[in-house]
Amino acid sequence: MAGLRSRARRGLLALARRGGLEAQVLAPGHVLLSRRGRAGARVRTLAPGAVLALQPRLARTHWFDAEQQLTRLAVHEHAAAILRLYRVNCVLDVGANRGQYARALRRAGFAGRIVSFEPVPATFARLQEAARADPEWIALPYALGREEGATEMHVVPGTLSSVLAPTRFGAGRYAQLRDPERVEVPVRRLADLLDEVLDGLADPRPYLKLDTQGFDLEAFAGLGDRADELVGMQSEVALMRIYEGMPRMPEALATYEEAGFEITALYPVSRQSRTARVLEFDCVMVRPSAL
């Protein structure tokens, strides 16, 4: 069977090259395809462990559009490798939106518990539907913060809803931030929920993923001393402020490092097209003593 799959892959590569595509093996079972002489591409996963194809666009685009697609693939593969290395059995997916991160982890092979938090009611309904058929995927309708209570979200289409108002720069870059809908949502402290979400795990080894559009440090603060129980974490750290009061990368990294985490990778999330400056990095961290 393995020989058959190998011959099938070689046949696909030969066919791609005859069709004018460049083929590069990135890792076993992962091949990058791009059109010769073309800029811009879109990554699509065909199946777990299958060929990852860059579908060429007809129009030329900025080089970092292709980089962004590759980065999305790389960060999920990297995170999945960290989960295996540190024997993670529960991922706390904070700022889950419609469940994109959880689905990516499943495609990358993570089979443990996922607890996804999404406070916007309409978005939570879609998250809940996505998790319905997965018994190890729990969806909870909360924002996470430093203190329990309620807050007002600035809700916009897509993945940019935030507790924080946009900066002038943020509203200039993202048109949807200029006219948000205000929605009140419940706020919980993660420390108060941790026993509940880890219940039933004989040896809990949780990993925290934060993507709260500028509110990551507030969500992290809600862990208090229980941050010591995390074996790893992931957070978006900003170089350019999209939201008012959003901490910049040096402050965020200092907080996480003080809590005992060390960086394993930084992946650019987005760039300013005019200058190519990175706006935010996806930062993957571990607690080395947890190995």
Backbone as CSV, one residue per row, in Angstrom:
resi,resn,N_x,N_y,N_z,CA_x,CA_y,CA_z,C_x,C_y,C_z
1,MET,0.822,-1.200,0.000,0.000,0.000,0.000,0.867,1.265,0.000
2,ALA,1.952,1.237,0.839,2.843,2.392,0.896,3.486,2.641,-0.460
3,GLY,3.881,1.554,-1.144,4.484,1.707,-2.459,3.514,2.297,-3.457
4,LEU,2.253,1.910,-3.354,1.222,2.445,-4.242,1.038,3.943,-4.023
5,ARG,0.992,4.352,-2.733,0.845,5.778,-2.442,2.036,6.565,-2.953
6,SER,3.246,5.992,-2.799,4.457,6.664,-3.267,4.424,6.855,-4.780
7,ARG,3.993,5.786,-5.522,3.911,5.907,-6.982,2.858,6.935,-7.376
8,ALA,1.754,6.990,-6.626,0.697,7.963,-6.920,1.209,9.385,-6.737
9,ARG,1.995,9.606,-5.659,2.550,10.943,-5.429,3.506,11.337,-6.540
10,ARG,4.366,10.380,-6.954,5.310,10.687,-8.028,4.566,11.018,-9.311
11,GLY,3.468,10.291,-9.563,2.667,10.567,-10.749,2.043,11.951,-10.709
12,LEU,1.547,12.357,-9.544,0.953,13.691,-9.398,1.991,14.782,-9.600
13,LEU,3.195,14.567,-9.060,4.259,15.558,-9.229,4.646,15.687,-10.693
14,ALA,4.776,14.546,-11.383,5.140,14.587,-12.805,4.058,15.303,-13.611
15,LEU,2.803,15.026,-13.301,1.702,15.679,-14.000,1.716,17.177,-13.753
16,ALA,1.985,17.596,-12.511,2.032,19.021,-12.185,3.130,19.720,-12.962
17,ARG,4.296,19.083,-13.050,5.424,19.724,-13.741,5.157,19.847,-15.236
18,ARG,4.506,18.814,-15.810,4.156,18.912,-17.227,3.142,20.028,-17.467
19,GLY,2.348,20.345,-16.436,1.359,21.413,-16.553,1.924,22.784,-16.258
20,GLY,3.237,22.904,-16.115,3.844,24.213,-15.904,3.909,24.647,-14.463
21,LEU,3.820,23.708,-13.510,3.880,24.043,-12.095,5.243,23.670,-11.523
22,GLU,5.728,24.484,-10.607,6.916,24.144,-9.836,6.467,23.295,-8.653
23,ALA,7.189,22.230,-8.356,6.841,21.349,-7.247,8.014,21.263,-6.287
24,GLN,7.730,21.459,-5.008,8.769,21.392,-3.985,8.250,20.588,-2.811
25,VAL,9.004,19.564,-2.414,8.610,18.746,-1.270,9.008,19.484,-0.004
26,LEU,7.990,19.825,0.842,8.248,20.544,2.084,8.519,19.584,3.238
27,ALA,7.819,18.450,3.221,7.935,17.424,4.269,7.232,16.189,3.741
28,PRO,7.433,15.044,4.374,6.741,13.846,3.892,5.236,14.069,3.806
29,GLY,4.693,13.857,2.613,3.270,14.029,2.402,2.834,15.455,2.157
30,HIS,3.788,16.418,2.076,3.460,17.816,1.897,4.260,18.374,0.719
31,VAL,3.557,18.757,-0.312,4.202,19.261,-1.524,3.642,20.635,-1.840
32,LEU,4.519,21.563,-2.203,4.124,22.914,-2.557,4.119,23.041,-4.070
33,LEU,2.987,23.452,-4.632,2.861,23.639,-6.066,2.605,25.107,-6.367
34,SER,3.333,25.683,-7.315,3.108,27.072,-7.701,3.343,27.223,-9.197
35,ARG,2.657,28.190,-9.793,2.792,28.441,-11.221,4.110,29.123,-11.513
36,ARG,4.840,28.647,-12.499,6.110,29.260,-12.868,5.876,30.685,-13.323
37,GLY,6.659,31.601,-12.713,6.588,32.987,-13.142,5.400,33.748,-12.611
38,ARG,4.589,33.147,-11.732,3.413,33.825,-11.188,3.654,34.201,-9.727
39,ALA,3.090,35.325,-9.326,3.123,35.725,-7.926,1.730,35.561,-7.351
40,GLY,1.656,35.166,-6.094,0.362,35.045,-5.429,-0.207,33.657,-5.549
41,ALA,-0.717,33.152,-4.451,-1.247,31.800,-4.465,-2.152,31.607,-3.261
42,ARG,-2.855,30.491,-3.228,-3.754,30.173,-2.123,-3.535,28.726,-1.716
43,VAL,-3.315,28.519,-0.429,-3.078,27.166,0.067,-4.416,26.472,0.295
44,ARG,-4.503,25.211,-0.106,-5.708,24.418,0.155,-5.272,23.023,0.585
45,THR,-5.790,22.561,1.690,-5.503,21.214,2.176,-6.512,20.254,1.587
46,LEU,-6.035,19.262,0.872,-6.922,18.308,0.229,-7.408,17.245,1.195
47,ALA,-6.531,16.801,2.093,-6.887,15.788,3.084,-5.745,15.724,4.082
48,PRO,-5.965,15.182,5.288,-4.874,15.086,6.261,-3.674,14.356,5.677
49,GLY,-2.504,14.997,5.742,-1.284,14.370,5.257,-1.185,14.296,3.752
50,ALA,-2.093,14.935,3.025,-2.080,14.841,1.572,-1.281,15.992,0.982
51,VAL,-1.320,16.087,-0.359,-0.609,17.160,-1.047,-1.256,18.493,-0.699
52,LEU,-0.430,19.500,-0.402,-0.924,20.849,-0.146,-0.620,21.668,-1.391
53,ALA,-1.636,22.101,-2.084,-1.456,22.738,-3.382,-1.629,24.238,-3.297
54,LEU,-0.760,24.984,-3.931,-0.920,26.419,-4.100,-1.662,26.649,-5.406
55,GLN,-2.897,27.086,-5.329,-3.690,27.310,-6.525,-3.337,28.670,-7.106
56,PRO,-2.758,28.753,-8.304,-2.307,30.036,-8.833,-3.473,30.951,-9.140
57,ARG,-3.324,32.233,-8.789,-4.311,33.231,-9.137,-3.997,33.789,-10.517
58,LEU,-4.997,34.266,-11.212,-4.777,34.821,-12.538,-4.101,36.168,-12.450
59,ALA,-4.460,36.958,-11.427,-3.867,38.291,-11.303,-2.666,38.231,-10.373
60,ARG,-1.684,39.086,-10.621,-0.523,39.172,-9.753,-0.930,39.836,-8.440
61,THR,-0.350,39.366,-7.350,-0.649,39.930,-6.049,0.659,40.168,-5.306
62,HIS,0.572,40.827,-4.153,1.768,41.066,-3.357,2.371,39.744,-2.894
63,TRP,3.695,39.722,-2.787,4.370,38.500,-2.381,3.917,38.038,-1.009
64,PHE,3.536,38.989,-0.120,3.170,38.550,1.220,1.762,37.986,1.299
65,ASP,0.979,38.054,0.223,-0.286,37.317,0.208,-0.007,35.810,0.226
66,ALA,0.953,35.389,-0.603,1.340,33.979,-0.602,1.988,33.602,0.722
67,GLU,2.819,34.506,1.254,3.466,34.245,2.542,2.424,34.009,3.627
68,GLN,1.359,34.812,3.616,0.329,34.687,4.643,-0.333,33.314,4.603
69,GLN,-0.588,32.810,3.389,-1.211,31.497,3.267,-0.268,30.394,3.768
70,LEU,1.000,30.503,3.420,1.969,29.521,3.890,2.135,29.585,5.400
71,THR,2.092,30.815,5.951,2.235,30.984,7.390,1.092,30.320,8.134
72,ARG,-0.128,30.447,7.608,-1.278,29.807,8.265,-1.091,28.301,8.343
73,LEU,-0.583,27.734,7.274,-0.279,26.303,7.278,0.817,25.992,8.288
74,ALA,1.909,26.777,8.243,3.072,26.480,9.069,2.764,26.586,10.560
75,VAL,2.011,27.620,10.949,1.757,27.804,12.377,0.906,26.672,12.936
76,HIS,-0.051,26.165,12.163,-0.860,25.055,12.654,-0.047,23.764,12.730
77,GLU,0.802,23.534,11.740,1.657,22.348,11.783,2.637,22.440,12.950
78,HIS,3.174,23.639,13.171,4.111,23.838,14.280,3.405,23.616,15.617
79,ALA,2.230,24.225,15.767,1.482,24.057,17.009,1.152,22.583,17.249
80,ALA,0.744,21.872,16.198,0.415,20.456,16.344,1.634,19.656,16.791
81,ALA,2.818,20.007,16.271,4.046,19.321,16.681,4.351,19.592,18.159
82,ILE,4.117,20.835,18.603,4.323,21.178,20.013,3.346,20.397,20.902
83,LEU,2.109,20.265,20.452,1.117,19.520,21.230,1.553,18.066,21.416
84,ARG,2.123,17.483,20.355,2.612,16.099,20.459,3.812,16.015,21.401
85,LEU,4.764,16.928,21.233,5.997,16.885,22.021,5.706,17.040,23.510
86,TYR,4.772,17.936,23.843,4.468,18.224,25.242,3.272,17.422,25.760
87,ARG,2.826,16.451,24.973,1.755,15.534,25.362,0.503,16.281,25.822
88,VAL,0.158,17.317,25.097,-1.016,18.127,25.424,-2.275,17.295,25.212
89,ASN,-3.186,17.355,26.171,-4.457,16.635,26.011,-5.676,17.556,26.089
90,CYS,-5.440,18.872,26.204,-6.543,19.826,26.183,-6.052,21.169,25.656
91,VAL,-6.684,21.648,24.599,-6.373,22.969,24.038,-7.499,23.921,24.409
92,LEU,-7.148,25.042,25.021,-8.085,26.096,25.380,-8.039,27.140,24.269
93,ASP,-9.063,27.133,23.444,-9.115,27.932,22.211,-9.910,29.207,22.500
94,VAL,-9.202,30.281,22.893,-9.848,31.516,23.343,-9.902,32.514,22.186
95,GLY,-11.114,32.976,21.879,-11.325,33.795,20.686,-11.468,32.879,19.483
96,ALA,-12.400,31.929,19.607,-12.475,30.834,18.628,-13.137,31.215,17.325
97,ASN,-13.934,32.312,17.312,-14.696,32.684,16.132,-15.565,31.503,15.705
98,ARG,-15.476,31.038,14.473,-16.328,29.945,14.000,-15.661,28.576,14.139
99,GLY,-14.505,28.528,14.794,-13.844,27.246,15.021,-12.751,26.923,14.036
100,GLN,-12.214,27.945,13.356,-11.192,27.700,12.337,-9.936,27.050,12.927
101,TYR,-9.502,27.537,14.097,-8.282,27.006,14.713,-8.472,25.542,15.121
102,ALA,-9.610,25.260,15.742,-9.873,23.879,16.175,-9.903,22.926,14.988
103,ARG,-10.539,23.348,13.898,-10.597,22.476,12.715,-9.203,22.251,12.148
104,ALA,-8.373,23.294,12.163,-7.003,23.145,11.662,-6.215,22.160,12.524
105,LEU,-6.407,22.210,13.843,-5.727,21.251,14.715,-6.187,19.826,14.444
106,ARG,-7.460,19.650,14.195,-7.951,18.312,13.870,-7.326,17.818,12.562
107,ARG,-7.254,18.697,11.566,-6.623,18.289,10.293,-5.156,17.937,10.498
108,ALA,-4.504,18.616,11.464,-3.085,18.346,11.725,-2.875,17.138,12.617
109,GLY,-3.963,16.498,13.064,-3.830,15.239,13.788,-4.081,15.298,15.279
110,PHE,-4.407,16.468,15.848,-4.661,16.532,17.290,-6.021,15.911,17.596
111,ALA,-6.050,14.931,18.498,-7.285,14.204,18.800,-7.776,14.445,20.218
112,GLY,-7.083,15.306,20.986,-7.465,15.543,22.370,-8.637,16.499,22.505
113,ARG,-8.893,16.904,23.744,-10.012,17.809,24.025,-9.696,19.227,23.546
114,ILE,-10.686,19.870,22.962,-10.604,21.284,22.591,-11.767,21.994,23.266
115,VAL,-11.470,23.078,23.985,-12.508,23.902,24.600,-12.428,25.286,23.961
116,SER,-13.435,25.628,23.171,-13.436,26.872,22.405,-14.344,27.911,23.061
117,PHE,-13.825,29.127,23.202,-14.570,30.231,23.798,-14.857,31.289,22.727
118,GLU,-16.125,31.640,22.574,-16.524,32.682,21.609,-17.742,33.421,22.165
119,PRO,-17.620,34.724,22.475,-18.708,35.428,23.150,-19.781,36.033,22.254
120,VAL,-19.504,36.289,20.977,-20.480,36.941,20.102,-21.577,35.938,19.759
121,PRO,-22.836,36.208,20.122,-23.893,35.193,19.993,-24.040,34.590,18.600
122,ALA,-24.074,35.413,17.558,-24.263,34.874,16.204,-23.082,34.010,15.792
123,THR,-21.884,34.431,16.163,-20.687,33.659,15.822,-20.623,32.384,16.650
124,PHE,-21.023,32.485,17.920,-21.038,31.298,18.781,-21.965,30.225,18.225
125,ALA,-23.090,30.633,17.655,-24.024,29.649,17.081,-23.349,28.844,15.984
126,ARG,-22.516,29.513,15.174,-21.801,28.805,14.105,-20.709,27.913,14.684
127,LEU,-20.048,28.382,15.727,-19.037,27.573,16.406,-19.671,26.321,17.000
128,GLN,-20.802,26.499,17.663,-21.493,25.374,18.287,-21.900,24.326,17.254
129,GLU,-22.345,24.792,16.103,-22.720,23.872,15.030,-21.504,23.105,14.521
130,ALA,-20.362,23.806,14.389,-19.134,23.157,13.914,-18.666,22.078,14.886
131,ALA,-18.870,22.310,16.195,-18.380,21.376,17.209,-19.348,20.238,17.503
132,ARG,-20.559,20.329,16.980,-21.631,19.420,17.387,-21.282,17.937,17.199
133,ALA,-20.636,17.601,16.101,-20.378,16.192,15.792,-19.086,15.667,16.416
134,ASP,-18.367,16.511,17.165,-17.073,16.135,17.735,-17.222,16.050,19.253
135,PRO,-17.258,14.863,19.834,-17.491,14.734,21.274,-16.377,15.301,22.138
136,GLU,-15.203,15.521,21.560,-14.076,16.075,22.316,-13.876,17.569,22.058
137,TRP,-14.871,18.207,21.475,-14.798,19.644,21.191,-15.962,20.323,21.903
138,ILE,-15.645,21.157,22.893,-16.638,21.850,23.713,-16.639,23.330,23.348
139,ALA,-17.813,23.917,23.165,-17.935,25.338,22.842,-18.616,26.060,24.003
140,LEU,-18.012,27.188,24.456,-18.566,27.957,25.563,-18.733,29.419,25.144
141,PRO,-19.866,30.071,25.517,-20.207,31.398,24.996,-19.693,32.559,25.848
142,TYR,-18.395,32.562,26.179,-17.858,33.586,27.061,-16.688,34.319,26.417
143,ALA,-16.562,35.597,26.801,-15.277,36.278,26.672,-14.494,35.967,27.942
144,LEU,-13.182,35.986,27.874,-12.356,35.765,29.048,-11.603,37.043,29.388
145,GLY,-11.511,37.342,30.682,-10.853,38.567,31.095,-10.257,38.463,32.480
146,ARG,-9.799,39.592,32.969,-9.152,39.677,34.282,-10.155,39.495,35.426
147,GLU,-11.391,40.012,35.213,-12.440,39.956,36.224,-13.729,39.429,35.608
148,GLU,-14.527,38.760,36.416,-15.818,38.272,35.952,-16.823,39.418,35.880
149,GLY,-17.717,39.368,34.883,-18.722,40.407,34.742,-19.312,40.397,33.346
150,ALA,-19.437,41.576,32.768,-19.937,41.729,31.398,-19.207,42.895,30.755
151,THR,-19.151,42.880,29.440,-18.517,43.969,28.711,-19.185,44.128,27.363
152,GLU,-18.869,45.215,26.696,-19.438,45.489,25.381,-18.413,45.159,24.303
153,MET,-18.810,44.347,23.351,-17.952,43.995,22.225,-18.247,44.901,21.041
154,HIS,-17.184,45.241,20.301,-17.327,45.913,19.019,-17.366,44.806,17.963
155,VAL,-18.553,44.483,17.498,-18.750,43.320,16.627,-18.783,43.762,15.168
156,VAL,-17.945,43.106,14.355,-17.854,43.408,12.923,-17.824,42.094,12.150
157,PRO,-18.074,42.124,10.844,-17.980,40.894,10.046,-16.559,40.335,10.061
158,GLY,-16.456,39.038,9.970,-15.141,38.401,9.881,-14.577,38.071,11.248
159,THR,-13.265,38.251,11.412,-12.570,37.797,12.616,-11.997,38.935,13.442
160,LEU,-12.488,40.161,13.265,-11.865,41.335,13.894,-12.677,41.917,15.047
161,SER,-13.726,41.248,15.505,-14.502,41.756,16.638,-13.624,41.807,17.890
162,SER,-13.794,42.870,18.691,-12.936,43.055,19.854,-13.670,43.798,20.965
163,VAL,-13.239,43.563,22.187,-13.686,44.382,23.314,-13.186,45.810,23.142
164,LEU,-12.053,45.968,22.480,-11.405,47.271,22.327,-11.878,47.985,21.077
165,ALA,-11.923,49.318,21.156,-12.259,50.136,19.992,-11.052,50.215,19.056
166,PRO,-11.264,50.383,17.760,-10.129,50.452,16.838,-9.364,51.768,16.972
167,THR,-8.084,51.704,16.697,-7.295,52.921,16.572,-7.593,53.584,15.227
168,ARG,-7.092,54.782,15.048,-7.235,55.436,13.741,-6.562,54.599,12.665
169,PHE,-5.399,54.050,12.982,-4.706,53.185,12.024,-5.539,51.940,11.715
170,GLY,-6.090,51.321,12.760,-6.871,50.097,12.554,-8.095,50.329,11.696
171,ALA,-8.821,51.423,11.970,-10.013,51.735,11.183,-9.656,52.116,9.760
172,GLY,-8.474,52.703,9.570,-8.033,53.032,8.219,-7.665,51.802,7.424
173,ARG,-7.098,50.809,8.099,-6.676,49.590,7.404,-7.847,48.656,7.144
174,TYR,-8.754,48.526,8.122,-9.863,47.575,8.018,-11.179,48.349,8.026
175,ALA,-11.813,48.444,6.873,-13.032,49.247,6.740,-14.145,48.769,7.669
176,GLN,-14.219,47.466,7.927,-15.313,46.942,8.749,-15.236,47.429,10.189
177,LEU,-14.055,47.904,10.641,-13.920,48.376,12.016,-14.555,49.753,12.235
178,ARG,-14.917,50.450,11.146,-15.391,51.830,11.273,-16.812,51.937,11.785
179,ASP,-17.613,50.899,11.646,-19.007,50.986,12.052,-19.430,49.694,12.737
180,PRO,-18.879,49.412,13.935,-19.187,48.148,14.600,-20.563,48.171,15.253
181,GLU,-21.106,46.979,15.454,-22.307,46.813,16.261,-21.859,46.580,17.703
182,ARG,-22.545,47.201,18.651,-22.193,47.016,20.058,-23.056,45.909,20.655
183,VAL,-22.396,44.910,21.226,-23.109,43.763,21.798,-22.540,43.477,23.187
184,GLU,-23.409,43.376,24.184,-22.950,43.037,25.533,-22.743,41.535,25.645
185,VAL,-21.602,41.144,26.226,-21.274,39.719,26.348,-20.799,39.421,27.769
186,PRO,-20.970,38.166,28.220,-20.477,37.782,29.555,-18.970,37.576,29.546
187,VAL,-18.332,37.933,30.664,-16.885,37.764,30.823,-16.640,36.833,32.007
188,ARG,-15.832,35.827,31.814,-15.454,34.898,32.885,-13.939,34.902,33.052
189,ARG,-13.493,34.493,34.251,-12.063,34.295,34.505,-11.723,32.846,34.188
190,LEU,-10.639,32.648,33.457,-10.272,31.283,33.077,-9.922,30.446,34.299
191,ALA,-9.364,31.068,35.326,-9.029,30.320,36.543,-10.268,29.687,37.161
192,ASP,-11.405,30.380,37.054,-12.646,29.864,37.637,-13.265,28.742,36.809
193,LEU,-12.852,28.612,35.568,-13.415,27.610,34.664,-12.511,26.399,34.475
194,LEU,-11.265,26.512,34.928,-10.258,25.519,34.564,-10.614,24.125,35.073
195,ASP,-11.063,24.011,36.318,-11.411,22.685,36.848,-12.525,22.049,36.026
196,GLU,-13.500,22.857,35.625,-14.629,22.339,34.837,-14.177,21.835,33.477
197,VAL,-13.347,22.612,32.783,-12.988,22.231,31.412,-11.963,21.109,31.380
198,LEU,-11.228,20.915,32.482,-10.242,19.829,32.532,-10.792,18.579,33.203
199,ASP,-12.032,18.638,33.659,-12.631,17.511,34.376,-12.605,16.234,33.524
200,GLY,-12.205,15.138,34.150,-12.169,13.852,33.459,-10.819,13.506,32.871
201,LEU,-9.895,14.448,32.845,-8.549,14.172,32.336,-7.678,13.732,33.503
202,ALA,-7.134,12.529,33.428,-6.366,11.964,34.545,-5.100,12.764,34.826
203,ASP,-4.454,13.230,33.783,-3.218,14.006,33.926,-3.322,15.211,32.995
204,PRO,-4.033,16.271,33.392,-4.262,17.412,32.490,-2.964,18.088,32.076
205,ARG,-2.842,18.283,30.760,-1.687,19.001,30.210,-2.235,20.033,29.211
206,PRO,-2.728,21.170,29.752,-3.417,22.143,28.897,-2.470,23.073,28.141
207,TYR,-2.957,23.494,26.983,-2.263,24.442,26.097,-3.252,25.565,25.808
208,LEU,-2.812,26.804,25.926,-3.691,27.963,25.765,-3.414,28.662,24.450
209,LYS,-4.457,28.834,23.644,-4.364,29.634,22.423,-5.214,30.890,22.602
210,LEU,-4.594,32.063,22.434,-5.272,33.347,22.585,-5.311,34.077,21.250
211,ASP,-6.513,34.496,20.856,-6.677,35.315,19.644,-7.897,36.204,19.876
212,THR,-7.715,37.239,20.703,-8.836,38.043,21.186,-8.811,39.471,20.654
213,GLN,-8.030,39.713,19.611,-7.972,41.040,19.005,-7.638,42.116,20.038
214,GLY,-6.442,41.994,20.604,-5.926,43.021,21.502,-6.190,42.782,22.970
215,PHE,-6.955,41.741,23.327,-7.352,41.508,24.715,-6.634,40.308,25.327
216,ASP,-5.587,39.810,24.653,-4.927,38.581,25.097,-4.373,38.677,26.518
217,LEU,-3.728,39.804,26.871,-3.139,39.907,28.208,-4.207,39.938,29.292
218,GLU,-5.371,40.518,28.990,-6.463,40.531,29.962,-7.001,39.114,30.181
219,ALA,-7.150,38.359,29.097,-7.595,36.965,29.224,-6.563,36.142,29.994
220,PHE,-5.294,36.367,29.708,-4.222,35.642,30.390,-4.194,35.985,31.873
221,ALA,-4.438,37.260,32.207,-4.422,37.683,33.611,-5.484,36.956,34.417
222,GLY,-6.575,36.557,33.766,-7.640,35.838,34.449,-7.254,34.447,34.900
223,LEU,-6.094,33.962,34.490,-5.594,32.674,34.974,-4.959,32.792,36.348
224,GLY,-4.397,33.972,36.666,-3.683,34.125,37.924,-2.555,33.112,38.038
225,ASP,-2.398,32.549,39.245,-1.327,31.569,39.488,-1.529,30.264,38.728
226,ARG,-2.744,30.048,38.206,-3.006,28.783,37.514,-2.367,28.751,36.128
227,ALA,-1.756,29.862,35.708,-0.962,29.838,34.476,0.165,28.820,34.578
228,ASP,0.587,28.512,35.794,1.649,27.518,36.003,1.252,26.132,35.508
229,GLU,-0.047,25.883,35.362,-0.518,24.564,34.934,-0.438,24.365,33.430
230,LEU,-0.239,25.442,32.686,-0.136,25.335,31.231,1.223,24.800,30.833
231,VAL,1.241,23.886,29.844,2.524,23.392,29.338,2.982,24.190,28.115
232,GLY,2.079,24.952,27.530,2.434,25.778,26.378,1.314,26.751,26.079
233,MET,1.586,27.691,25.187,0.566,28.657,24.824,0.907,29.329,23.497
234,GLN,-0.059,30.051,22.984,0.057,30.722,21.684,-0.722,32.022,21.774
235,SER,-0.120,33.116,21.308,-0.769,34.419,21.409,-0.353,35.283,20.229
236,GLU,-1.279,36.139,19.773,-0.920,37.147,18.774,-0.302,38.335,19.497
237,VAL,0.913,38.705,19.083,1.614,39.834,19.700,1.806,40.916,18.641
238,ALA,1.509,42.160,19.021,1.392,43.246,18.047,2.615,44.158,18.036
239,LEU,2.987,44.573,16.834,3.981,45.625,16.655,3.321,46.962,16.317
240,MET,2.162,46.910,15.672,1.399,48.103,15.323,0.000,47.943,15.907
241,ARG,-0.487,48.949,16.601,-1.752,48.831,17.332,-2.951,49.009,16.403
242,ILE,-3.782,47.968,16.319,-5.029,48.022,15.558,-6.171,48.494,16.454
243,TYR,-6.037,48.252,17.783,-7.077,48.598,18.744,-6.500,49.490,19.839
244,GLU,-7.354,50.371,20.385,-6.944,51.255,21.469,-6.585,50.434,22.712
245,GLY,-5.429,50.747,23.305,-5.017,50.058,24.515,-4.420,48.689,24.293
246,MET,-4.278,48.280,23.053,-3.706,46.971,22.728,-2.218,46.958,23.115
247,PRO,-1.776,46.011,23.942,-0.355,45.982,24.313,0.517,45.647,23.113
248,ARG,1.704,46.240,23.083,2.638,45.921,22.011,3.460,44.686,22.396
249,MET,4.152,44.169,21.404,4.880,42.910,21.524,5.834,42.867,22.729
250,PRO,6.653,43.910,22.994,7.568,43.811,24.142,6.848,43.589,25.470
251,GLU,5.709,44.282,25.683,4.959,44.115,26.931,4.372,42.704,27.020
252,ALA,3.812,42.228,25.920,3.201,40.898,25.928,4.244,39.820,26.198
253,LEU,5.369,39.879,25.489,6.397,38.852,25.670,6.973,38.886,27.077
254,ALA,7.148,40.081,27.639,7.671,40.185,29.006,6.721,39.510,29.994
255,THR,5.415,39.683,29.783,4.423,39.061,30.664,4.477,37.540,30.564
256,TYR,4.525,37.038,29.341,4.543,35.583,29.151,5.859,34.971,29.649
257,GLU,6.966,35.658,29.420,8.256,35.136,29.879,8.339,35.131,31.404
258,GLU,7.764,36.152,32.033,7.745,36.194,33.499,6.936,35.026,34.066
259,ALA,5.951,34.575,33.297,5.130,33.434,33.723,5.799,32.100,33.411
260,GLY,7.003,32.110,32.828,7.759,30.878,32.623,7.741,30.308,31.227
261,PHE,7.198,31.068,30.251,7.118,30.557,28.885,8.295,31.053,28.051
262,GLU,8.720,30.214,27.104,9.807,30.570,26.189,9.358,30.333,24.756
263,ILE,9.844,31.154,23.854,9.360,31.173,22.471,9.943,30.006,21.676
264,THR,9.057,29.337,20.919,9.516,28.326,19.963,9.414,28.828,18.524
265,ALA,8.542,29.810,18.258,8.413,30.332,16.893,7.604,31.619,16.904
266,LEU,7.912,32.488,15.933,7.138,33.693,15.654,6.785,33.681,14.168
267,TYR,5.494,33.755,13.862,5.029,33.740,12.478,4.289,35.036,12.178
268,PRO,4.642,35.759,11.105,3.910,36.987,10.782,2.462,36.699,10.424
269,VAL,1.543,37.399,11.088,0.110,37.230,10.840,-0.357,38.137,9.713
270,SER,0.096,39.395,9.735,-0.320,40.363,8.726,0.751,41.427,8.565
271,ARG,0.711,42.092,7.422,1.676,43.147,7.115,0.955,44.387,6.601
272,GLN,1.610,45.528,6.751,1.149,46.747,6.103,1.642,46.709,4.659
273,SER,0.717,46.728,3.696,1.096,46.519,2.302,2.039,47.609,1.784
274,ARG,1.863,48.839,2.233,2.654,49.952,1.690,4.125,49.856,2.089
275,THR,4.389,49.425,3.340,5.763,49.417,3.854,6.322,48.017,4.071
276,ALA,5.465,46.990,4.043,5.830,45.595,4.325,6.124,45.348,5.800
277,ARG,5.837,46.317,6.675,6.049,46.112,8.106,5.047,45.081,8.651
278,VAL,5.541,44.252,9.563,4.662,43.273,10.216,3.792,43.995,11.238
279,LEU,2.476,43.700,11.205,1.561,44.235,12.213,1.558,43.370,13.464
280,GLU,1.441,42.060,13.264,1.342,41.132,14.390,2.071,39.838,14.067
281,PHE,2.566,39.203,15.105,3.137,37.860,14.998,2.265,36.885,15.775
282,ASP,2.158,35.664,15.282,1.618,34.553,16.058,2.794,33.939,16.803
283,CYS,2.752,34.004,18.128,3.879,33.562,18.949,3.514,32.253,19.648
284,VAL,4.300,31.208,19.405,4.104,29.897,20.023,5.156,29.723,21.108
285,MET,4.702,29.380,22.304,5.600,29.305,23.472,5.391,28.005,24.234
286,VAL,6.404,27.612,24.989,6.327,26.400,25.812,6.915,26.682,27.182
287,ARG,6.539,25.806,28.113,7.188,25.794,29.420,8.162,24.611,29.422
288,PRO,9.460,24.857,29.181,10.403,23.744,28.991,10.423,22.748,30.149
289,SER,10.165,23.215,31.368,10.189,22.325,32.517,9.048,21.310,32.496
290,ALA,8.061,21.514,31.604,6.908,20.609,31.537,7.223,19.324,30.784
291,LEU,8.356,19.264,30.093,8.711,18.040,29.355,9.071,16.909,30.335
